[in-house]
Amino acid sequence: MDAPRKLVWKRKSKVPLKRRPGLLSQEEQDNVRRAIQALRRHHGSLRKVAKLLGMGRPSLERIMAPKGTITAAVALEAARLAGVTMDDVLEGRFPRPVMCHPRDMA
């Protein structure tokens, strides 16, 4: 007679699996960074924008760095704060390019 097979139960890990931090392309992340910079100019400081986005200033500075990762949640909050659609932020339609008058160029 064959011996019964021993079953081994594995306990679930208490450490959560790493989640993918939003599925934004590099171009979309750059567009969100430009939108946040426009919001900073409008509101006066990055600290104020961070508070309005619901995060701390160090966290916002970290994701604004070139190697920082911007999530879809941050893009959504930036769009809400700007009063535009998320598509406008992701596709670079916000902020609109500023046109200079030729006489201002001299």
ABEGO torsion letter per residue (X at the ends): XBBBBBBBBBBBBABBBBBBBEBBBAAAAAAAAAAAAAAAAAAGBAAAAAAAAGBBAAAAAAAABAABBBBAAAAAAAAAAAGBBAAAAAAGAOBBBBBBBAAAAX
